Amino acid sequence: MFPALETELKQQTLPEAYEDFMYHHLQYYGYFKGPTCLSSTVHRQIEAVSRGISCPSRPENGNSYSLMLSSPLLKSRQLLHDDLGEVNPRLREPRDLFAFFSTSGPLQAPRWPIECEVIKENIHHIEWVPPQPEYYYQPTGNEKAPEIVGEEKGTVVYQLDSVPTEDSYFTSSRVGGKPGIIKELAVTLQGPEDDTLLFESRFESGNLQKATRVNTYEYELTLRTDLYTNKHTQWFYFRIQNTRKDVTYRFTIVNLLKPKSLYTIGMKPLMYSQLDASTHSIGWRREGNEIRYYRSNTDDGQQPFYCLTWTIQFPHDQDTCFFAHFYPYTYTDLQCFLLSVANSPVQSQFCKLRTLCRSLAGNIVYLLTITNPARTPQEAAAKKAVVLTARVHPGESNGSWIMKGFLDFILSNSPDAQLLRDIFIFKVVPMLNPDGVIVGNYRCSLAGRDLNRHYKTILKESFPCIWHTRNMIKRLLEEREVLLYCDFHGHSRKSNIFLYGCNNNDHKFWLHERVFPLMLSKNAPDKFSFHSCNFKVQKCKEGTGRVVMWRMGILNSYTMESTFGGSTLGNRRDTHFTPEDLTSLGYHVCDTLLDFCDPDRTKFMQCLAELKELLQQEIHKKFKELGQDMDLEGSWSDISLTDIESSTSGSDSSFSDGLPVHLLNTTDELNGRDKGTSLGPSKMTTLILTKNKERMQREKPGFTVSCSPKRNTNPSQERAPDTKPNWSRNRYPATKGGRTTAVVYPSLHIYTYP
């Protein structure tokens, strides 16, 4: 699939085409007087000069730094500097040269951190929908909680050697990851009778750090933390070979960090058999028995670990199987989907693919603009915008499946899809954190930080995906109204699908933020839970996408949370969600948009009246708990909704707030100048940015304060109606029968980019 991979590996010493072009260009205009192939020359000069400097802010290095900047080889703004002002021997990337999605050449192979070993095999899974609902495992109370044996008494059969930890930070990337020969990490089988399982996780989105054999058919598994951190062990995805049929295996993941999990109520891991896929077209399915989630008995005074254990019987001898926390959706999966759109003569007319930016590792962050060409400039200007994003947290692949469902529908020839493209401009960023997705992180980017806490960042070079997304939306708001913003996520402790929104105290729009979620719950009653929605803005969530976009002026700004498990609603009660369930939510988002914008405001007003009644009940319940009486016919509407609404369930994301890890050493050095003074993150950021005046902005840094987790209030007994409300479908009375096809209209110049 990646012929470019082999070519790049063979030509590591040759300059890139763009660099070669720029060097000739700079030489022609007198900015560069060295040899034509500047790449190696500049690298040698910079390396020689930089031996005398580690930071230009140090007085003893001033002369060498000035020498470097005054060199005739460096008189170009094309050379990038990092956040500290140091020379980074890297040319600024020209946006126009990679703005269009290439349909003629091969897909760009994923770029990995230089420390990561990557196997050369292409991992591919078929899509399949189970014919019957997959029910949760029903705990009996007698499930075994194995004691952790460890490698002292067991045998390590698989272990990653070079994995970046919190003591290091991202420096460079490469197609194929670590250069050189890839080591064979699995044990060598001693013969056909050797029944040791062979493990592997060095593939796209894979995560398994170590496997220890503690008994004949029993293995302890250790997950890799997010790169450049010591946190976030949740996502797992690995391969097993040399299986035996009709024997019971036990697997125990020993280093999970969350004290609560859906595994405690019977959520099953996912398993995939290659033999079943090739012979019976059976894909991922929920498997496992004796499932238990429990606190580890090891106590070394550090943060406690939690264990997930389950048993399983493999369907075939000598099979290749995979286990995963949720249905994987990789960066390559996205690229294949986008390539099919770009190659479609119809879809490419109303879906324009562009590059929003490059990630830290150099992977493309794609931006889709979806709309039907307008007949007149006035019609184009009247269109409102909808912004949808996904995978800011890489281990939450749920978001990609909902996004896929949305894209499948909005790019279809359905009359409703055509109508939506007529009245809206959709800006879609389907994968915000491709680096994290590629390496198998659960929550962070290669900056070692949770990107969904940094939407107020001014560190463009450290958080490019977030900075460019916010800037794109900011420019979009300058030209038209953005009706709705929604960021697709996954949730590990609550069931169903629900939204987190914001709470407007302006009574002109009182309760309006809750109308869209309520409508969505009516359109997908067996999957979406309005009762689980929350609209309180916590201080620790000020840097999230939904809050930042809300404060920028988008009234309907949401985070959509989809469970890793399943539903507690209606006929789907106690069953796992499948990819089909999640893709259907993408359709329901479109369906609800049409209901929400129906010129006939009957549904909207009906929902407002229902919300008012629900809120009255909540206020009455709240005052009853406080032992107070209240006249609901009086001034009840003057009460702030914040006073009666509980907080959203917390996460450990605050552990990943703050400066990117590559700047932490700098903060330690600067703090060390005056041992009696410690600089906070905001002051430290300002101090660092003064080293680079070009990037100074008037915007204040938005670093957030951590908040303590809240207990899980999942309403496990909640039920939903089994049928959709009987709402009229006569939306937008203008007929589409005589409409000319979109192909004949010229493309609109409506694209807004940072």
LUMBA-306427 format. One line per 10 residues: their letters; for each residue x, y, z negated of C-alpha. Coordinates in Angstrom, 2 decimals. Layout:
// residues N
A> X:Y:Z  ... $
//
This chain:
// residues 754
MFPALETELK> 0.00:0.00:0.00  2.94:2.35:-0.60  5.44:2.21:2.29  6.62:5.61:1.07  7.88:3.90:-2.10  10.42:1.78:-0.25  11.58:4.74:1.81  12.07:6.94:-1.23  14.00:4.29:-3.09  16.37:3.95:-0.13 $
QQTLPEAYED> 16.88:7.69:0.35  17.37:8.98:-3.17  20.56:10.83:-2.19  19.04:12.71:0.77  17.47:16.17:0.33  13.71:16.46:0.66  12.38:17.87:3.94  11.05:21.01:2.29  14.31:21.65:0.45  16.29:21.24:3.66 $
FMYHHLQYYG> 13.97:23.71:5.42  14.18:26.25:2.58  17.97:26.11:2.43  18.21:26.95:6.14  15.59:29.66:5.66  17.40:31.26:2.72  20.72:31.05:4.55  19.28:32.79:7.60  18.08:35.76:5.56  21.29:36.05:3.60 $
YFKGPTCLSS> 20.10:34.78:0.25  22.41:31.82:0.40  25.99:31.71:1.70  26.98:28.16:0.90  26.85:24.98:2.98  23.59:24.05:4.69  22.82:21.12:2.39  22.48:23.17:-0.78  20.89:20.50:-2.93  24.05:18.80:-4.12 $
TVHRQIEAVS> 26.06:22.06:-4.13  23.60:23.89:-6.34  23.34:20.91:-8.63  27.14:20.76:-9.04  27.44:24.50:-9.67  24.57:24.58:-12.10  25.86:21.57:-13.96  29.33:23.11:-14.18  28.08:26.46:-15.42  25.41:25.02:-17.69 $
RGISCPSRPE> 28.00:23.04:-19.63  28.72:26.31:-21.35  25.11:27.10:-22.12  22.27:25.27:-23.76  20.02:28.26:-24.25  20.47:31.72:-22.68  19.23:33.31:-25.88  22.46:32.40:-27.64  24.96:35.32:-27.67  28.00:33.09:-27.19 $
NGNSYSLMLS> 26.58:31.89:-23.91  25.68:35.27:-22.44  28.63:35.52:-20.04  28.14:32.09:-18.49  24.42:32.67:-18.13  24.99:36.00:-16.37  27.57:34.34:-14.13  25.05:31.74:-13.10  22.31:34.26:-12.30  24.70:36.47:-10.34 $
SPLLKSRQLL> 25.96:33.61:-8.20  25.33:34.15:-4.46  23.91:30.63:-4.38  21.10:31.52:-6.74  19.72:34.79:-5.35  16.25:33.46:-4.68  12.93:33.48:-6.46  12.39:30.02:-5.03  14.51:28.62:-7.88  12.40:27.83:-10.90 $
HDDLGEVNPR> 13.26:28.63:-14.51  11.78:26.76:-17.42  9.84:28.25:-20.34  13.06:29.28:-22.09  14.47:31.08:-19.09  17.09:28.44:-18.34  17.84:27.66:-14.71  16.07:24.57:-13.55  17.62:23.32:-10.29  14.25:22.86:-8.64 $
LREPRDLFAF> 12.62:24.80:-5.84  9.19:26.31:-6.23  6.70:24.11:-4.42  4.85:25.75:-1.50  1.12:25.36:-2.04  0.18:25.59:1.63  2.43:22.72:2.65  0.57:20.21:0.53  -2.86:21.80:0.28  -4.57:19.46:2.70 $
FSTSGPLQAP> -5.13:15.82:1.94  -3.15:13.76:4.43  -5.20:11.21:6.33  -2.48:10.21:8.75  0.30:9.08:6.42  0.39:6.61:3.53  -0.89:7.48:0.08  1.58:9.22:-2.16  2.95:6.58:-4.51  2.55:7.48:-8.20 $
RWPIECEVIK> 5.50:9.19:-9.84  6.58:7.80:-13.21  8.87:9.18:-15.93  12.43:8.15:-15.17  12.53:5.94:-18.29  9.62:3.70:-17.29  10.20:0.33:-15.66  7.57:-0.51:-13.04  7.00:-3.84:-11.32  6.64:-3.78:-7.54 $
ENIHHIEWVP> 3.39:-5.75:-7.36  0.16:-3.97:-6.42  -2.58:-4.73:-8.95  -6.07:-4.74:-7.49  -9.42:-5.81:-8.98  -12.71:-6.39:-7.21  -15.86:-4.59:-8.33  -18.63:-6.85:-9.60  -21.83:-6.45:-11.57  -22.77:-9.27:-13.97 $
PQPEYYYQPT> -26.11:-10.81:-12.96  -27.28:-10.90:-16.58  -26.93:-8.35:-19.42  -23.77:-8.88:-21.46  -24.79:-8.88:-25.11  -22.64:-7.90:-28.05  -21.01:-10.57:-30.16  -23.07:-11.12:-33.29  -20.77:-11.17:-36.34  -21.42:-13.98:-38.83 $
GNEKAPEIVG> -19.28:-12.61:-41.65  -16.99:-15.64:-41.49  -14.63:-14.29:-38.83  -10.98:-14.89:-39.62  -8.67:-11.97:-40.40  -5.21:-13.36:-39.58  -2.27:-12.27:-41.68  0.37:-10.47:-39.66  3.35:-12.76:-39.20  5.65:-10.53:-37.17 $
EEKGTVVYQL> 8.72:-11.36:-35.12  10.65:-12.56:-38.19  8.58:-15.73:-38.34  7.25:-15.72:-34.78  8.88:-15.68:-31.34  8.89:-12.52:-29.23  7.85:-13.54:-25.72  7.49:-10.05:-24.23  8.89:-6.66:-25.25  9.43:-3.37:-23.46 $
DSVPTEDSYF> 12.96:-2.11:-24.02  13.08:1.50:-22.87  9.96:3.32:-23.99  10.06:7.08:-24.70  9.06:7.87:-28.29  8.40:11.03:-30.28  12.16:11.60:-30.56  12.41:12.27:-26.80  10.55:14.31:-24.23  9.76:14.18:-20.54 $
TSSRVGGKPG> 12.61:15.34:-18.31  12.13:13.97:-14.79  10.08:11.59:-12.70  10.57:9.26:-9.79  8.50:7.11:-7.49  8.89:3.61:-8.88  10.09:4.82:-12.28  13.43:3.67:-13.65  15.98:3.04:-10.88  17.82:-0.23:-10.56 $
IIKELAVTLQ> 16.81:-3.84:-10.97  13.65:-4.44:-12.98  14.32:-6.77:-15.89  12.36:-9.97:-16.38  10.84:-9.33:-19.81  8.69:-12.45:-20.15  10.33:-15.59:-21.45  11.62:-18.20:-19.02  9.51:-21.36:-18.93  11.43:-24.53:-19.72 $
GPEDDTLLFE> 9.37:-26.72:-17.40  5.81:-27.54:-16.27  4.90:-28.66:-19.79  5.88:-25.32:-21.35  2.56:-23.67:-22.22  3.95:-20.28:-23.33  1.87:-17.43:-21.97  3.66:-14.93:-19.73  2.77:-11.27:-20.37  3.19:-8.17:-18.22 $
SRFESGNLQK> 2.06:-4.53:-18.50  4.52:-2.55:-16.37  1.96:-1.59:-13.76  -0.30:1.39:-13.22  -2.39:2.19:-16.33  -0.95:-0.87:-18.12  -0.29:-0.84:-21.86  1.29:-3.59:-23.94  4.49:-3.03:-25.89  5.20:-6.46:-27.35 $
ATRVNTYEYE> 3.76:-9.99:-27.59  4.83:-12.38:-30.35  3.93:-16.07:-30.36  3.05:-17.04:-33.93  1.48:-20.43:-33.21  0.94:-22.73:-30.25  -2.09:-20.82:-28.98  -1.90:-17.68:-31.13  -0.27:-14.35:-30.25  0.21:-11.00:-31.99 $
LTLRTDLYTN> 0.12:-8.00:-29.67  1.61:-4.54:-30.23  0.41:-1.62:-28.11  2.66:1.17:-26.89  1.86:4.61:-28.28  1.30:7.50:-25.89  4.64:8.43:-24.35  6.73:10.92:-26.37  4.46:10.48:-29.42  4.00:7.99:-32.24 $
KHTQWFYFRI> 0.20:8.24:-32.09  -2.81:6.99:-30.13  -2.96:3.22:-29.84  -6.37:2.44:-28.42  -6.14:1.70:-24.69  -4.83:-1.74:-23.70  -4.52:-3.34:-20.28  -2.16:-6.25:-19.60  -1.70:-9.41:-17.56  -1.36:-13.02:-18.73 $
QNTRKDVTYR> -0.11:-15.97:-16.67  0.41:-19.73:-17.27  -2.99:-20.22:-18.91  -4.40:-23.54:-20.13  -8.05:-24.49:-19.78  -10.27:-25.88:-22.59  -8.04:-24.70:-25.46  -8.86:-21.83:-27.79  -6.40:-18.93:-27.83  -6.33:-16.22:-30.47 $
FTIVNLLKPK> -5.05:-12.71:-29.78  -4.55:-10.07:-32.47  -3.65:-6.45:-31.71  -1.78:-5.33:-34.83  -1.14:-1.57:-34.58  -4.43:0.21:-33.89  -4.82:3.55:-35.69  -8.54:4.33:-35.86  -10.29:3.15:-39.04  -13.62:2.75:-37.22 $
SLYTIGMKPL> -14.38:1.03:-33.96  -17.27:-0.40:-31.94  -15.52:-3.76:-32.25  -16.89:-3.89:-35.80  -20.43:-4.25:-34.42  -19.56:-6.83:-31.78  -18.16:-5.01:-28.75  -16.19:-7.53:-26.67  -12.91:-7.02:-24.78  -12.92:-7.24:-20.99 $
MYSQLDASTH> -11.32:-10.18:-19.17  -10.56:-10.69:-15.47  -9.64:-14.01:-13.83  -7.90:-13.85:-10.46  -9.04:-17.36:-9.56  -12.66:-16.48:-10.33  -12.29:-13.28:-8.31  -10.84:-15.02:-5.27  -13.10:-18.09:-5.28  -16.38:-16.86:-6.80 $
SIGWRREGNE> -16.17:-13.02:-6.40  -16.48:-12.63:-10.18  -14.78:-9.53:-11.57  -14.37:-8.02:-15.03  -16.61:-9.53:-17.69  -17.04:-9.29:-21.45  -15.50:-12.24:-23.26  -14.44:-13.17:-26.77  -15.60:-14.85:-29.96  -14.75:-14.51:-33.66 $
IRYYRSNTDD> -14.21:-10.80:-33.06  -13.10:-8.83:-36.11  -11.72:-5.34:-36.66  -9.97:-4.91:-40.00  -7.28:-3.02:-41.88  -3.83:-4.58:-41.81  -2.51:-6.08:-45.04  0.91:-4.51:-44.48  1.43:-1.44:-46.65  4.69:0.43:-46.20 $
GQQPFYCLTW> 3.40:3.78:-47.38  2.95:5.07:-43.83  -0.26:5.60:-41.88  -2.30:2.38:-42.15  -2.70:0.11:-39.15  -5.86:-1.68:-38.09  -6.13:-5.01:-36.30  -8.44:-6.35:-33.61  -8.59:-10.14:-33.33  -10.58:-12.38:-30.98 $
TIQFPHDQDT> -10.55:-15.91:-29.60  -11.08:-16.97:-26.01  -10.99:-19.97:-23.69  -9.58:-19.31:-20.22  -11.67:-20.65:-17.31  -8.77:-22.24:-15.37  -5.34:-23.82:-15.73  -2.43:-21.86:-14.29  -4.57:-18.77:-13.81  -3.58:-15.10:-13.84 $
CFFAHFYPYT> -5.85:-13.15:-16.17  -6.09:-9.57:-17.40  -7.43:-8.04:-20.61  -8.53:-4.40:-20.93  -10.21:-2.08:-23.42  -12.50:-0.82:-20.67  -12.89:-1.11:-16.90  -9.65:0.34:-15.46  -9.80:3.14:-12.92  -6.31:4.12:-11.78 $
YTDLQCFLLS> -4.81:7.06:-9.93  -4.43:4.82:-6.89  -8.13:3.90:-7.10  -8.94:7.61:-6.94  -6.60:8.21:-4.02  -8.14:5.34:-2.04  -11.60:6.79:-2.66  -10.54:10.27:-1.59  -8.84:8.89:1.50  -12.08:7.26:2.57 $
VANSPVQSQF> -13.86:10.60:2.13  -11.20:12.47:4.10  -11.45:9.91:6.91  -15.24:10.12:7.08  -16.33:12.33:10.00  -19.54:13.22:8.13  -18.44:13.59:4.51  -15.35:15.59:5.43  -17.63:18.28:6.88  -19.04:19.22:3.48 $
CKLRTLCRSL> -16.34:17.90:1.13  -13.02:19.76:1.32  -10.08:18.16:-0.48  -7.33:20.40:-1.77  -4.45:20.22:-4.21  -5.22:22.13:-7.38  -1.65:21.77:-8.66  1.06:19.24:-9.39  1.31:17.51:-12.74  4.48:17.48:-14.84 $
AGNIVYLLTI> 5.62:14.33:-13.07  4.77:15.77:-9.65  1.55:13.86:-9.06  -1.20:15.69:-7.18  -4.19:16.96:-9.15  -7.01:16.99:-6.60  -9.75:19.58:-6.25  -12.91:18.84:-4.27  -15.23:21.56:-2.98  -18.59:20.10:-1.99 $
TNPARTPQEA> -21.33:22.12:-0.31  -23.27:22.24:2.93  -22.21:25.00:5.33  -24.53:27.97:4.98  -26.46:29.54:7.86  -25.68:33.11:6.81  -23.16:34.90:4.55  -26.06:35.91:2.31  -27.05:32.28:1.88  -23.45:31.38:1.01 $
AAKKAVVLTA> -23.18:34.20:-1.53  -26.44:33.17:-3.21  -25.20:29.69:-4.07  -24.46:28.98:-7.70  -21.56:26.76:-8.72  -21.31:23.56:-10.75  -17.92:22.46:-12.13  -17.27:18.82:-13.08  -14.02:17.31:-14.41  -12.87:13.94:-15.77 $
RVHPGESNGS> -9.95:12.01:-17.26  -8.35:14.75:-19.33  -7.98:11.83:-21.77  -6.41:9.13:-19.61  -7.60:6.12:-21.62  -11.24:7.14:-21.23  -11.82:5.51:-17.86  -15.58:5.73:-18.54  -15.35:9.29:-17.20  -13.99:8.13:-13.85 $
WIMKGFLDFI> -16.87:5.69:-13.33  -19.46:8.40:-14.05  -17.55:10.73:-11.73  -17.52:8.04:-9.04  -21.29:7.67:-9.35  -21.73:11.41:-9.02  -19.48:11.59:-5.96  -21.11:8.56:-4.32  -24.49:10.25:-4.58  -23.59:13.87:-3.81 $
LSNSPDAQLL> -21.67:12.74:-0.70  -24.54:10.54:0.52  -27.23:11.33:3.08  -29.99:11.22:0.47  -32.45:14.13:0.85  -31.85:15.09:-2.79  -28.08:15.10:-2.22  -28.49:17.29:0.86  -30.71:19.62:-1.11  -28.13:19.91:-3.89 $
RDIFIFKVVP> -25.42:20.70:-1.36  -27.69:23.37:0.12  -28.19:25.22:-3.14  -24.91:24.60:-5.01  -21.18:24.70:-4.56  -19.60:21.86:-6.52  -16.03:22.21:-7.75  -14.78:18.79:-8.87  -11.48:17.81:-10.49  -11.84:14.01:-10.69 $
MLNPDGVIVG> -8.60:13.30:-12.58  -7.15:16.06:-14.76  -4.35:14.00:-16.29  -2.95:11.70:-13.57  0.38:11.28:-15.38  -1.32:9.88:-18.47  -3.51:7.60:-16.36  -0.50:6.25:-14.47  1.61:5.42:-17.55  -1.31:3.96:-19.56 $
NYRCSLAGRD> -1.63:6.67:-22.21  -4.80:6.87:-24.26  -5.06:10.59:-25.03  -2.01:12.68:-24.11  -0.16:14.05:-21.10  3.60:13.75:-20.64  3.90:16.88:-22.78  2.98:14.57:-25.66  -0.11:16.66:-26.35  -3.89:16.39:-26.04 $
LNRHYKTILK> -4.71:18.56:-23.01  -8.28:19.05:-24.22  -6.99:21.25:-27.02  -5.03:23.57:-24.73  -7.51:25.27:-22.40  -6.41:28.62:-23.88  -2.76:27.92:-23.19  -0.36:30.41:-21.63  2.29:27.73:-21.12  1.61:27.20:-17.42 $
ESFPCIWHTR> 4.68:25.03:-16.81  3.93:22.74:-19.78  0.20:22.29:-19.17  -0.21:22.89:-15.40  -3.37:20.82:-14.92  -5.28:22.70:-17.62  -3.89:26.13:-16.77  -4.82:25.82:-13.09  -8.28:24.40:-13.86  -9.11:27.29:-16.16 $
NMIKRLLEER> -7.73:29.79:-13.64  -9.75:28.23:-10.82  -12.95:28.53:-12.89  -12.07:32.08:-13.91  -11.79:33.09:-10.24  -14.94:31.20:-9.39  -16.83:33.18:-12.06  -15.69:36.41:-10.43  -17.52:35.58:-7.22  -20.62:33.68:-8.35 $
EVLLYCDFHG> -22.54:32.31:-11.34  -21.43:28.93:-12.65  -24.64:27.21:-13.69  -23.06:24.21:-15.39  -19.67:22.89:-16.52  -19.30:19.28:-17.67  -16.19:17.30:-18.61  -16.60:13.50:-18.62  -15.13:11.59:-21.60  -15.37:8.28:-23.46 $
HSRKSNIFLY> -16.19:7.61:-27.13  -14.79:4.75:-29.19  -17.11:4.84:-32.23  -20.61:5.78:-31.06  -23.00:3.94:-28.77  -24.90:5.30:-25.75  -24.11:8.36:-23.65  -24.58:11.88:-25.00  -23.44:15.48:-24.65  -21.57:17.91:-26.86 $
GCNNNDHKFW> -22.60:21.47:-26.09  -22.39:24.93:-27.63  -24.84:26.97:-29.66  -25.90:30.43:-28.52  -27.08:32.72:-31.31  -28.58:35.11:-28.75  -32.32:34.46:-29.12  -32.84:35.49:-25.50  -31.27:32.14:-24.58  -32.15:30.35:-27.79 $
LHERVFPLML> -32.20:26.57:-27.32  -31.50:26.91:-23.60  -28.22:24.94:-23.89  -30.27:21.96:-25.08  -32.66:21.81:-22.15  -30.33:20.03:-19.72  -29.38:17.28:-22.24  -33.04:16.74:-23.12  -33.97:16.44:-19.45  -31.12:13.99:-18.91 $
SKNAPDKFSF> -32.37:11.84:-21.79  -35.78:11.69:-20.12  -34.26:10.68:-16.78  -32.00:7.97:-18.29  -33.89:6.90:-21.42  -32.17:3.53:-21.81  -28.64:4.98:-21.67  -28.62:8.63:-22.72  -29.36:9.59:-26.33  -30.44:13.16:-27.03 $
HSCNFKVQKC> -30.43:12.36:-30.74  -26.66:11.81:-30.54  -26.02:15.18:-28.86  -24.44:17.97:-30.88  -24.14:21.69:-30.26  -21.95:22.95:-33.07  -18.66:24.67:-32.24  -16.01:23.67:-34.75  -12.91:25.76:-35.22  -10.71:22.79:-34.32 $
KEGTGRVVMW> -12.53:22.50:-30.97  -11.90:26.10:-29.86  -9.31:24.95:-27.35  -11.52:22.35:-25.65  -12.83:22.75:-22.14  -16.47:23.09:-23.10  -15.85:25.83:-25.69  -13.41:27.83:-23.58  -15.70:27.72:-20.53  -18.67:28.67:-22.71 $
RMGILNSYTM> -16.79:31.68:-24.04  -15.88:32.59:-20.44  -19.60:32.92:-19.73  -20.86:29.47:-18.68  -24.01:29.02:-20.76  -24.46:25.33:-19.98  -21.01:24.00:-20.89  -20.75:20.38:-22.01  -18.57:17.43:-22.83  -20.25:14.20:-21.74 $
ESTFGGSTLG> -19.32:11.32:-24.02  -19.85:7.76:-22.80  -19.42:4.86:-25.17  -16.85:2.13:-24.57  -19.54:-0.29:-25.73  -23.17:-0.15:-24.71  -26.69:0.96:-25.50  -28.96:0.89:-28.53  -31.90:2.18:-26.51  -34.97:0.53:-25.04 $
NRRDTHFTPE> -34.49:-2.62:-22.99  -30.71:-2.18:-22.94  -30.40:-2.50:-26.71  -27.27:-4.39:-27.90  -25.90:-4.86:-24.37  -22.61:-3.64:-22.92  -22.46:-0.99:-20.23  -21.14:-2.04:-16.82  -19.59:0.22:-14.15  -23.00:0.21:-12.47 $
DLTSLGYHVC> -24.56:1.71:-15.61  -21.99:4.50:-15.64  -22.18:5.23:-11.94  -25.95:5.47:-12.29  -25.36:8.25:-14.84  -23.61:10.16:-12.09  -26.80:9.95:-10.06  -28.91:10.99:-13.06  -26.75:14.10:-13.49  -27.72:15.09:-9.93 $
DTLLDFCDPD> -31.35:14.22:-10.52  -31.43:16.30:-13.70  -29.80:19.26:-11.95  -32.75:19.38:-9.56  -35.22:19.18:-12.45  -33.31:21.87:-14.32  -33.38:24.26:-11.34  -36.87:23.49:-10.10  -38.58:26.78:-9.12  -41.63:25.42:-10.88 $
RTKFMQCLAE> -40.57:26.09:-14.49  -43.14:23.71:-15.99  -40.55:21.08:-16.96  -38.18:23.67:-18.34  -40.84:25.26:-20.55  -42.10:21.83:-21.60  -38.60:20.96:-22.81  -38.22:24.29:-24.64  -41.49:23.66:-26.49  -40.35:20.15:-27.39 $
LKELLQQEIH> -37.00:21.47:-28.61  -38.69:24.07:-30.76  -40.80:21.38:-32.40  -37.76:19.15:-32.96  -35.86:22.05:-34.50  -38.73:22.87:-36.84  -38.64:19.27:-38.05  -34.87:19.46:-38.60  -35.19:22.69:-40.58  -37.96:21.24:-42.69 $
KKFKELGQDM> -35.86:18.12:-43.33  -32.82:20.22:-44.23  -34.69:22.37:-46.74  -36.33:19.29:-48.24  -32.87:17.81:-48.83  -31.88:21.05:-50.57  -35.02:20.97:-52.70  -36.37:24.22:-51.27  -39.68:25.17:-49.73  -39.94:27.11:-46.50 $
DLEGSWSDIS> -42.74:28.64:-44.50  -42.14:27.29:-41.00  -44.66:29.75:-39.60  -42.60:32.64:-40.91  -38.97:33.48:-40.21  -37.71:29.99:-39.40  -36.42:31.07:-35.99  -34.08:33.59:-37.64  -32.00:30.78:-39.14  -28.69:30.12:-37.41 $
LTDIESSTSG> -28.63:26.74:-35.73  -25.07:26.34:-36.99  -26.39:26.26:-40.56  -28.54:23.21:-39.96  -26.48:21.24:-37.47  -23.88:18.73:-38.58  -20.43:18.65:-37.01  -19.44:16.40:-34.17  -17.63:13.28:-35.22  -13.95:14.01:-35.62 $
SDSSFSDGLP> -10.98:12.49:-33.87  -7.28:12.27:-34.42  -6.66:14.68:-31.58  -5.37:17.33:-33.98  -2.24:15.21:-34.35  -1.48:16.13:-30.76  -2.09:19.89:-30.91  0.62:22.51:-30.85  3.64:23.12:-28.68  4.69:20.58:-26.05 $
VHLLNTTDEL> 7.29:18.21:-27.40  10.13:19.55:-25.24  9.86:22.87:-27.10  9.92:21.39:-30.60  13.71:21.31:-30.76  13.73:24.97:-29.87  11.34:25.80:-32.69  13.55:23.90:-35.12  16.58:25.89:-33.97  14.78:29.22:-34.21 $
NGRDKGTSLG> 13.27:28.36:-37.59  16.73:27.39:-38.77  18.08:30.91:-38.25  16.36:32.01:-41.43  15.81:29.07:-43.72  13.52:31.13:-45.87  11.11:31.77:-42.99  9.07:29.34:-40.95  7.35:30.44:-37.78  3.87:29.18:-36.97 $
PSKMTTLILT> 2.96:27.88:-33.53  1.46:31.15:-32.29  4.47:33.23:-33.33  6.80:30.58:-32.00  5.04:30.56:-28.66  5.28:34.34:-28.41  8.97:34.22:-29.27  9.63:31.59:-26.62  7.69:33.46:-23.96  9.70:36.65:-24.48 $
KNKERMQREK> 12.61:34.73:-22.95  10.75:34.82:-19.68  9.17:38.20:-19.01  7.61:37.13:-15.73  5.22:34.85:-17.61  4.18:37.29:-20.31  0.41:37.71:-20.34  -1.87:39.75:-22.50  -3.85:36.66:-23.40  -3.42:35.49:-26.97 $
PGFTVSCSPK> -2.24:31.90:-27.51  -5.06:29.60:-28.50  -3.60:27.01:-30.83  -6.20:25.32:-32.95  -6.49:24.24:-36.55  -6.94:20.61:-37.37  -10.16:19.40:-38.90  -10.91:16.33:-40.92  -12.85:13.47:-39.35  -16.51:13.15:-40.12 $
RNTNPSQERA> -18.22:9.90:-40.94  -19.87:8.15:-38.03  -23.60:8.81:-37.97  -24.48:6.56:-35.07  -28.24:5.92:-35.14  -28.08:2.21:-34.44  -31.82:1.82:-34.83  -32.68:4.53:-32.33  -35.09:3.51:-29.61  -36.00:5.24:-26.39 $
PDTKPNWSRN> -39.03:5.03:-24.16  -38.74:2.35:-21.53  -40.09:4.46:-18.73  -39.10:7.76:-17.18  -41.51:10.69:-17.70  -44.00:11.16:-14.93  -42.52:14.39:-13.61  -43.51:15.71:-10.22  -40.83:15.28:-7.55  -42.10:18.20:-5.41 $
RYPATKGGRT> -39.00:20.26:-5.99  -37.97:23.08:-3.66  -40.94:23.13:-1.30  -38.85:24.06:1.76  -38.85:21.07:4.07  -35.69:19.59:5.46  -37.28:17.92:8.44  -36.22:20.45:11.04  -32.82:21.13:9.57  -29.84:20.95:11.91 $
TAVVYPSLHI> -27.11:18.60:10.76  -24.29:20.08:8.74  -21.69:19.11:11.31  -22.55:21.93:13.72  -22.00:24.71:11.17  -18.56:26.27:10.74  -16.79:25.74:7.44  -17.44:28.35:4.78  -14.59:30.42:3.39  -15.66:29.89:-0.20 $
YTYP> -12.70:28.08:-1.66  -11.23:29.60:-4.78  -7.85:28.51:-5.99  -5.40:29.76:-8.58 $
//
